[in-house]
Amino acid sequence: MPRKKIAEFSIDYLQVMDEGGVVDQSLMPNISDAQITEFYRYMVLGRVFDEKLFSLQRQGRIGTFPQAKGQEAANLGAIACLKKDDWLVPSYREYAGLLYRGVPLSRFILVFSGDERGNSHPETYRCLPYCIPIGSQLPHAVGIALGMKLKKEKNVALVFMGDGATSEGDFHEALNFAGVFKVPCIFVCQNNQYAISTPISKQTSSQTIAQKGIAYGIPSIKVDGNDIFAVYAAAQEAVSRAREGNGPSLIEAFTYRLCDHTTSDDSKKYRSQEEIAQWEVKNPIARLRKFLESKKIWTEAQEAKLLEECSIKIESAIKEAEDLGIPPLDHMFGYMYQEMDQQLNEQFHYSKKFEGK
């Protein structure tokens, strides 16, 4: 039967900086050395903080903790494109970017201690709390973006997800709505290639995550998620498009977590050491440091001073969080809904019998 081609699509891949820290100047975004250095400082702070919280979990001082080791560029590069009045909707591995945004270190410690006070972000950060249920933050971001569009605000909403979220209905509903109503929402998928122990090959038969945006009429791109310049350039383009009223974008940041899924996981059961070693050399922090050193704007002395500063900041934040003490019992129940329903009220009053024991 004769056929006529009515549409054809492709997905671009962007890498600006290779594993040796060498950049393609023709692709390099317009960004100052001072800002690049600031990116590096916050990526290192995020990594050191990540390792410290892992230690706190092993000491029993916080609960289950999802590390973000290896994914610092994939989130900070996108968050750096936001203005103060834009909205940020995180998943749960965006420490470096959230710190760059200004969220205090102590908030994360409270969150992973099970303390709801850690989720109370001041309005100035325009940041929603962490969203642990996979993919459920995506419709929230689209709703925020629609609200801004209806109010004729020139702001955007930036939302993060993992590759596993793309198998959830929330992902498809959010992208479909965003595409139809052309809302100013940028979707960033941190594709670290594993949804806990499920590899990307069993997550989808699509060649890329980015191509999923095509079905919803959304401009999409795949970038080297360990290259902060590629992430920044793609996000900058997407943010500009959204501000101009041209709707959403989907960015697939292809990256890798150099750690277990969470502190309750053992990735040795489903990943080889050889695979991890291959990705160690693509480490986004080491890559950016090579770039800075090649431009002679970073030294061993600066590195040592930065690590010392990070340690002091983190220890101070831990003390700040722990000095708050045990949160009031009603925090466990009072933030589920605007008002507690009958079932939550019953649970709350029953739990009071054991308060302080």
ROSESE-924405 format. One record per residue (C-alpha): residue number from 1; residue in one letter; x, y negated, z negated. Coordinates in steps of 0.25 Angstrom, whole numbers. Each point is the difference from the previous one (the first is absolute). Layout:
BEGIN
i:aa:u:v:w
NUM:A:X:Y:Z
...
This chain:
BEGIN
i:aa:u:v:w
1:M:0:0:0
2:P:6:-14:4
3:R:4:-8:-12
4:K:3:-15:-2
5:K:9:-5:-11
6:I:-7:-11:-8
7:A:10:-3:-11
8:E:15:3:-3
9:F:7:-2:-13
10:S:14:0:-6
11:I:7:-2:-14
12:D:12:-9:-1
13:Y:11:4:-10
14:L:8:-11:-6
15:Q:14:1:-7
16:V:9:-13:-2
17:M:11:6:-9
18:D:6:13:2
19:E:5:9:-12
20:G:14:-7:1
21:G:-6:-13:-3
22:V:2:-5:14
23:V:-12:-9:6
24:D:-5:-2:14
25:Q:1:-15:0
26:S:-11:-1:11
27:L:-10:7:-9
28:M:5:-7:-13
29:P:-12:-8:-7
30:N:3:-15:-3
31:I:5:1:-15
32:S:10:-7:-8
33:D:12:7:-7
34:A:-5:-5:-13
35:Q:-14:7:2
36:I:7:13:5
37:T:9:0:-13
38:E:-13:-2:-8
39:F:-6:12:7
40:Y:12:8:-4
41:R:-1:-5:-15
42:Y:-14:4:-1
43:M:2:14:7
44:V:11:3:-10
45:L:-8:-5:-12
46:G:-12:9:5
47:R:10:12:1
48:V:6:-2:-14
49:F:-14:-2:-6
50:D:-4:13:7
51:E:11:8:-6
52:K:-2:-6:-14
53:L:-15:3:0
54:F:3:14:4
55:S:9:1:-12
56:L:-11:-6:-9
57:Q:-10:11:5
58:R:10:11:-3
59:Q:1:-6:-14
60:G:-15:0:-2
61:R:-1:-15:0
62:I:-9:-1:12
63:G:-9:10:7
64:T:1:6:14
65:F:8:-9:9
66:P:1:-1:16
67:Q:14:-4:4
68:A:2:-9:12
69:K:15:3:3
70:G:3:-1:15
71:Q:-13:-8:3
72:E:5:-14:-5
73:A:1:-6:14
74:A:-14:5:5
75:N:-7:-8:-10
76:L:8:-12:-3
77:G:2:-4:14
78:A:-15:-1:3
79:I:-3:-7:-14
80:A:11:-10:3
81:C:-9:-5:12
82:L:-12:-4:-9
83:K:-3:-14:-5
84:K:-5:-2:-15
85:D:-14:-1:4
86:D:0:13:8
87:W:-5:13:-7
88:L:8:12:-3
89:V:-6:14:-2
90:P:10:10:-4
91:S:0:15:-1
92:Y:10:5:-10
93:R:14:-1:5
94:E:2:-15:3
95:Y:9:-4:-12
96:A:10:-7:7
97:G:-10:-8:8
98:L:-9:-3:-11
99:L:12:-5:-8
100:Y:4:-9:11
101:R:-15:-5:0
102:G:3:-4:-15
103:V:-8:11:-7
104:P:8:1:-14
105:L:8:13:-2
106:S:-8:2:-13
107:R:-13:2:7
108:F:5:13:7
109:I:5:6:-14
110:L:-14:-3:-6
111:V:-7:6:12
112:F:8:13:-1
113:S:-2:0:-15
114:G:-15:1:3
115:D:-2:-14:-5
116:E:-11:-7:8
117:R:7:-14:-4
118:G:10:4:11
119:N:-11:-1:11
120:S:-4:-14:-4
121:H:7:-8:10
122:P:-2:-16:-1
123:E:-7:-6:12
124:T:13:-6:5
125:Y:6:13:5
126:R:-13:3:8
127:C:3:15:-2
128:L:-9:11:-3
129:P:3:11:-10
130:Y:6:13:4
131:C:-9:9:7
132:I:3:15:-3
133:P:-12:7:7
134:I:6:2:14
135:G:-5:-10:10
136:S:-11:-7:-8
137:Q:7:-13:0
138:L:-1:-1:15
139:P:-15:-5:1
140:H:3:-9:-12
141:A:10:-7:9
142:V:-9:-1:11
143:G:-11:-6:-8
144:I:10:-11:-5
145:A:4:-3:14
146:L:-15:-1:4
147:G:-3:-9:-11
148:M:12:-9:4
149:K:-5:0:14
150:L:-14:-4:-4
151:K:5:-11:-8
152:K:9:-5:12
153:E:13:2:-8
154:K:13:1:7
155:N:5:11:-9
156:V:2:15:2
157:A:-1:13:-8
158:L:12:10:0
159:V:-3:14:-4
160:F:9:12:-2
161:M:-2:15:1
162:G:8:13:1
163:D:-1:10:12
164:G:-10:8:-8
165:A:-10:-11:-1
166:T:-2:1:15
167:S:-7:13:-2
168:E:-10:-6:-9
169:G:-14:-6:5
170:D:3:-13:-6
171:F:12:-2:10
172:H:-9:2:12
173:E:-12:-8:-6
174:A:9:-12:-4
175:L:7:0:14
176:N:-13:1:8
177:F:-6:-12:-8
178:A:12:-8:1
179:G:1:2:15
180:V:-14:-3:2
181:F:-1:-13:-8
182:K:14:-4:3
183:V:4:-3:-14
184:P:13:-5:-4
185:C:5:13:-6
186:I:14:6:2
187:F:1:15:-3
188:V:14:5:-4
189:C:2:15:0
190:Q:12:4:-8
191:N:2:13:8
192:N:10:8:-10
193:Q:-4:13:8
194:Y:-6:7:-12
195:A:-13:-1:-7
196:I:5:6:-13
197:S:4:14:6
198:T:-7:-1:13
199:P:9:-4:12
200:I:-4:-10:11
201:S:-1:12:9
202:K:-11:6:-7
203:Q:-7:-14:-3
204:T:-2:-3:14
205:S:2:5:14
206:S:2:-15:5
207:Q:14:-3:5
208:T:-1:-13:-9
209:I:-8:-6:-11
210:A:0:-13:8
211:Q:-8:6:11
212:K:-12:2:-9
213:G:-2:-15:1
214:I:-3:0:15
215:A:-13:7:-2
216:Y:-5:-12:-8
217:G:5:-10:10
218:I:11:-4:-10
219:P:14:-5:5
220:S:10:11:-6
221:I:15:2:-1
222:K:10:10:-6
223:V:12:-6:-7
224:D:12:6:-7
225:G:-5:-2:-14
226:N:14:1:-6
227:D:4:-13:9
228:I:-5:-12:-8
229:F:2:-9:12
230:A:-9:9:9
231:V:-11:1:-11
232:Y:1:-16:-2
233:A:-1:-2:15
234:A:-12:9:3
235:A:-7:-6:-13
236:Q:3:-14:4
237:E:-6:2:14
238:A:-12:7:-6
239:V:-2:-11:-11
240:S:0:-11:11
241:R:-10:7:9
242:A:-9:2:-12
243:R:1:-15:-4
244:E:-3:-4:14
245:G:-13:7:-1
246:N:4:12:9
247:G:-3:11:-10
248:P:7:12:-7
249:S:13:7:3
250:L:5:14:-4
251:I:15:2:-3
252:E:6:14:-2
253:A:12:-2:-8
254:F:8:13:2
255:T:7:3:-13
256:Y:4:11:-10
257:R:-1:1:-15
258:L:13:5:-6
259:C:-7:5:-12
260:D:-11:9:-5
261:H:-14:-5:3
262:T:-2:-3:-15
263:T:6:5:-12
264:S:-9:12:-1
265:D:5:5:14
266:D:12:8:4
267:S:3:-3:15
268:K:11:11:0
269:K:-12:10:2
270:Y:-3:-6:14
271:R:12:-8:4
272:S:14:4:3
273:Q:12:-7:-6
274:E:5:-1:14
275:E:-12:-8:5
276:I:2:-10:-12
277:A:14:-2:3
278:Q:-3:-4:14
279:W:-9:-11:-5
280:E:10:-4:-11
281:V:9:-6:11
282:K:-12:-8:5
283:N:-2:-7:-14
284:P:-6:-13:2
285:I:8:-7:-11
286:A:13:5:4
287:R:-3:-4:15
288:L:-3:-14:-4
289:R:12:-1:-9
290:K:9:4:12
291:F:-7:-11:8
292:L:3:-10:-11
293:E:14:4:-2
294:S:3:0:15
295:K:-4:-15:0
296:K:9:-2:-13
297:I:-12:-5:-8
298:W:0:11:-10
299:T:12:5:-9
300:E:2:11:-10
301:A:1:-11:-11
302:Q:-14:-4:4
303:E:-5:14:0
304:A:5:2:-14
305:K:-6:-13:-5
306:L:-14:4:7
307:L:0:13:-7
308:E:3:-6:-14
309:E:-11:-10:3
310:C:-10:11:4
311:S:3:8:-13
312:I:-2:-12:-9
313:K:-13:-4:7
314:I:-6:14:-1
315:E:4:2:-15
316:S:-7:-13:-3
317:A:-12:5:7
318:I:-1:13:-7
319:K:1:-7:-13
320:E:-11:-10:4
321:A:-9:11:4
322:E:3:9:-12
323:D:-2:-11:-10
324:L:-14:-2:4
325:G:-3:13:-7
326:I:-12:9:2
327:P:-11:-6:8
328:P:-14:-1:-5
329:L:-8:13:1
330:D:-11:-7:8
331:H:10:-3:12
332:M:-1:15:4
333:F:-15:-2:2
334:G:-3:-15:2
335:Y:7:-2:14
336:M:-7:11:8
337:Y:-13:-8:3
338:Q:-4:-14:-3
339:E:-8:6:-11
340:M:1:13:-7
341:D:-11:10:4
342:Q:-6:9:-10
343:Q:10:12:3
344:L:12:-9:-3
345:N:-7:-6:-12
346:E:-2:14:-6
347:Q:15:3:3
348:F:5:-13:-6
349:H:-8:2:-13
350:Y:4:14:-1
351:S:15:-3:2
352:K:0:-11:-11
353:K:-1:12:-10
354:F:14:3:4
355:E:6:-14:1
356:G:13:-1:-7
357:K:2:15:-2
